[in-house]
Amino acid sequence: QVQLVESGGGLVQPGGSLRLSCAASGSIFSIYDMGWYRQAPGKQRELVAVVTTGGSTNYADPVKGRFTISRDNAKNTVSLQMNSLKPEDTAVYYCNAHHMIFHYWGQGTQVTVSS
C-alpha cells in the first residue's frame, strides 16, 4: 500500500503557472505508474497526465503543451508543472498511484484559476 500527499495548489490568475507535487510513502514507488487526475464541481474525475514506471508520459488533450508531468524515483515524488493556466483548469487535483489492479489516491489539492 502507498500513501500519497499532494501539495502546491492555490489561486492563480489566467495565464499563470503552478507546480503540484505528490509525495509517496509506504511502498516501492518505482513499481507504480503515477498520474494526476482532476475533478471540477459537477463533473466526473478525469485523467490529466500519467507517467509510467518506464518514464513514458501521456496527457489529456486539453492540457497538452501546457502541463508537464515528471517523477523522481529517488525522492518518491511526482510533479505536475502547469503553465498557461485557464479558468477551465479549476478543479481539485488528485495524485494517483497504479500497479496491477491497485489504485491509490491522495486527498487532493485545490487549483483555482481566476482573475
N, C-alpha and C positions, 0 to 999 in steps of 0.2 A: 504494500500500500504506500501511496505517496501523498504528502501534504503539500498544498500549493498556496502561496500567499502573494497576491498582486499588490503593486504599488505604482504610483505615478499618475493617477488620474487627476482630473481637475477641470477648471473652467478656462477656456482659451477662445480667442477671437477667430473668426473665419480667416483662413489663410495661415494660421499659426501652426505650431508643432507641439507635440507631446511625445514623451517616451514612457511606455509602460514596461514594467519589469515584473517577473514572476520568479520567486524563489521556491525551489523544491527541496523536500527533505523526506527521509523515511524509507527511501528505496534507491535502487540503482538508476540514476537519472538517465544514463545513456541508452537504456533499453526502450525508452518511451519516445514515440512521436509526440511532439509538442505543438499545441495550437492556441490560437486566440479566437474566441467567439465573442459576439456581442448580441445584446438584446435591447431593442428600443421599446418604449412604452406601447403596449397594444400589439406588439409584433412578436413573431417567433424568434428564438435564438438562432443565429446564423453564423456560419464559419467565416472568419475574416482572413486568416492565414495559418499555414501549417509548415513546420519544418520537421523532416523525418529524422530518424536515427542516423541516416547517411548524409544528412545535410541538405537534401533536396527541399525546395520550397514551392509552395503553391499559394495563390492569392485569389480571393473573390474578385470578380470583375470590377465592382465599384471602388476598390482600393488599389488596384494595380497601378504601379508607377508612383504611388503616393506613400504607401506603407512598406516597411521592410521588417521582416522577422529574422531573428538570429538567436542562436543558442550558444552557451558556453558550458560544455560538459565538465570542465574543471571546477567551475563555480556553481554548478547546478542551477543555472538560471536560463530563462528565455526572455527575450525582449521584443517589443514592438515599437519601432520608430514610426511615428505618424506625422507626415508633413502635409502641407496644403489642406488643412482640415476644413471640412464643410459642416454646415448645420446638420445635415443628414447623417453625419458620423456620430451624433449624440446618442449615447447608449451606455449601458453597463457592460463593461468588457470583462470577460472571464478567461482565465488561463485553463488549459486542458492538457492532461497527460493521457496518452492512449497506448495500451500494449495488449495485443490479442483481443480478448473480449472485455477488457477492463478500461473504464474511463474514470478519471478523477478530475474534480473541479475545484477551483479556488472560490473565494467568497464574492469576487467581483469588485471592480473599481469603476466609479462613475466618470465618464468623459462627457463634458458639455461644451458644445461649440456654439457660441452666441456672442453677438456684439452688444 
